[in-house]
Amino acid sequence: MRSILLTSNDDIINGLRLAGVRSVKCNNRSELLKNFKSYTKEEDIGIIILTYSSFNEIKEEVLDFKLSGDLPLVVTIPDLDGKMEDDFILKYVRESVGVKAVGD
């Protein structure tokens, strides 16, 4: 199985390409959503990597896919500025399973 990165950021594309991760540059929401839906159906894709800004553009669709329990695994990485929301993991758990996590 292979991994694929979907983002609009050239620097992240180049960095992960050095690690052997195939990347697709998505310049707008419609390209991002089209590629996301396409790669979720490919049997040889094991992980779809989204930058945080890309995740936010198609958040509803990504969370719906994650709730389905289907493969591939979808992971979110920080953008180059390193920013993600505070308590991102707690927020993700709440949105994914609809329960309060310890520390809320």
C-alpha positions in Angstrom: 0.0 0.0 0.0 1.2 3.5 -0.7 0.6 7.0 0.7 -0.6 10.1 -1.1 -0.4 13.7 0.0 -3.1 16.2 -1.0 -2.2 19.8 -0.5 -1.7 23.2 -2.2 1.7 23.8 -0.5 4.7 23.3 -2.8 7.2 23.1 0.1 5.4 20.3 1.9 5.0 18.5 -1.5 8.8 18.7 -2.0 9.6 17.7 1.5 7.4 14.6 1.5 8.5 13.7 -2.0 12.0 13.3 -0.5 10.6 10.8 1.9 9.0 8.9 -1.0 5.4 10.1 -0.6 3.6 10.7 -3.8 1.8 14.1 -3.9 -1.0 15.8 -5.7 -1.2 19.6 -5.8 -4.8 20.8 -5.3 -5.2 24.5 -6.1 -8.8 24.9 -4.9 -11.6 23.1 -3.0 -13.1 21.4 -6.0 -9.8 19.9 -7.0 -9.1 18.8 -3.4 -12.5 17.2 -3.0 -12.3 15.5 -6.4 -8.9 14.0 -5.6 -9.9 13.0 -2.1 -13.0 11.1 -3.3 -10.9 9.5 -6.1 -8.1 8.3 -3.8 -10.5 6.9 -1.2 -11.6 4.5 -3.8 -8.2 3.3 -4.9 -7.4 -0.1 -3.3 -3.6 0.4 -3.3 -3.8 3.7 -1.2 -3.2 3.0 2.5 -2.9 6.5 3.8 -4.2 9.9 2.6 -2.2 12.8 4.1 -3.8 16.2 4.3 -2.3 19.4 5.5 -4.4 21.2 8.2 -5.5 23.9 5.8 -6.6 21.2 3.2 -8.4 19.3 5.9 -10.4 22.4 6.8 -11.4 23.0 3.2 -13.2 19.6 3.0 -13.7 18.9 6.7 -17.2 17.6 6.5 -16.4 15.1 3.8 -13.2 13.9 5.6 -15.0 13.4 8.9 -17.9 11.5 7.1 -15.4 9.3 5.4 -13.5 8.6 8.7 -16.8 7.7 10.4 -17.5 5.1 7.7 -14.5 3.1 9.0 -13.3 2.4 5.5 -9.7 2.4 4.3 -7.5 4.3 3.6 -6.5 6.0 6.8 -6.7 9.8 6.6 -4.2 11.8 8.6 -3.7 15.5 9.1 -0.3 17.2 9.4 0.4 20.8 10.4 1.0 23.4 7.7 4.5 25.0 7.4 3.7 27.5 10.1 3.1 24.6 12.4 -0.3 25.8 13.6 -3.2 23.5 14.3 -6.0 24.3 16.7 -5.4 24.1 20.4 -6.5 20.7 21.8 -6.9 19.4 18.2 -6.9 15.8 19.4 -9.7 16.4 21.9 -11.7 18.3 19.3 -11.2 15.5 16.7 -12.4 12.8 19.2 -15.5 14.9 19.9 -16.3 15.3 16.2 -15.5 11.8 15.3 -17.4 9.9 18.0 -19.6 12.5 19.5 -18.5 12.1 23.1 -16.6 14.2 25.6 -13.0 13.3 26.2 -11.3 13.4 29.5 -10.0 17.0 30.0 -13.0 18.7 28.4 
